Amino acid sequence: MLCVYGVVRSAHPGVEVTGVQSQPTWKVCSGELGAIVSEASDLLARRRDVEAHLDVLEQALDRGDVLPYRFGTVVDDAPALCGVLERSASHYLDLLARIGGRVQMTVKVVRDDDESVRTVVTSDPHLRQQVSLRRGSAAAWTDRVALGERVAAAVDRLSQQDLELITHRLATTADAIEVAPAQPPAIASIALLARPDQLAELDNAVASLHDTLGQRMRFEYAGPMPAYSFVS
């Protein structure tokens, strides 16, 4: 069984680092395409093997363009992999052209719920009044629930406005952007496909967003990495 790390052009030099289960890596080539592989058996998501998978992809990216596969992608043998490369050659070549010379940067936007509540209550006089009236009072449970729902709705609207601002600013610094929902308290995970000469501008945009929204949003900024979000 072969573990597959990613698809490259056949001219790609490959990598020198070992792969999962400390196995050596090599390329299986078919026409204009190749895939970086290693032998594997009983492949489980052990931390050291996941890290080895990422190390292979990072070195592959350092040496050329790569379409990354998620950890755990396997094929029976080299002929089976060649069949995949042949059947999908046009698609893979188009993707390699799209991501060529580019890397992925990711920004996870994490909301501070307490600060967001303070922001919406402070900025809305009517809401502020309602909260003040019910604080420490014997208001009916249904009234308290209704007020909580209004505050939560206001927080969600604020977060949507913030996300629109964030994506607008970041989109101007990259060649492509993908926005995916995330598990609370995060409100979105944003992937950006950028050339190396765009990274300084992207860094500045993230720093500017932190200056603007940092009281109620945290920005988890990572990369460069292979273009995981742009190869489907």
C-alpha positions, 0 to 999 in steps of 0.5 A, a space after each residue: 500500500 502506498 501513502 500519497 502526499 501530493 501531486 506534482 509535475 513530473 519535473 519536480 525534484 521530489 523530497 528527501 525527508 522521510 514520510 509516515 512510519 519513517 519510510 523513504 519517499 519517492 515519486 511515481 510518474 505518469 506523463 507530465 504528472 507525478 505523485 510523492 509517495 511512501 510505503 505504508 501499512 495500517 495507517 493511523 492518525 498518530 501525531 508523529 505520522 501526521 507531522 511527517 506527512 506535513 513535513 513532506 508537503 512543506 519540503 515539496 512546496 519549497 521545491 515546487 508546486 504541489 497539490 496536497 493530499 490530506 493525511 491518510 490518502 492511500 492507493 494499492 500500488 504504483 499502477 493504480 496511482 498511475 491510473 489516477 494520474 492519467 484519468 485526472 491529468 487535465 484537472 490536475 494540470 489546471 489546478 497546478 497552473 492555478 496555484 503555481 508559484 503561490 502559497 496558502 495563508 489562513 486566518 481563523 477569526 475568533 470572537 470574544 463573546 463577552 466583549 461583543 456583548 459589551 459592544 452591542 449593548 453600549 452602542 444601542 441605547 434601547 438595548 442598553 436601557 433594557 439591559 439596565 432595567 432588568 439587571 438585578 430586577 425580578 423580571 419574568 423569566 420569559 422577559 429575560 430570555 427574550 432580552 437575551 435573544 435580542 442581545 444574541 441576535 445583535 451580536 450575530 449581526 455585528 459579527 457578520 458586519 465584521 466578517 464582511 469587513 475582514 473578507 473585503 480587506 483580505 481579498 484585496 491582498 491575495 489572488 483567491 479567497 475561500 471563507 468557511 464556517 468554523 466552530 464557535 467561538 470562531 466565526 470563520 476560517 479564511 484561506 488566501 492564495 497568494 504569491 510571495 510578493 503579496 505576503 507583506 501586504 497581507 501581513 499588514 492587512 491582518 495587523 490592521 484588522 487586529 488594530 481595528 477589531 482586536 478588542 472583540 476578535 482574535 486573528 489566528 494567522 498561519 502559513 505559508 502552507 500548501 494550497 489545501 483549500 484550493 485544490 478540490 
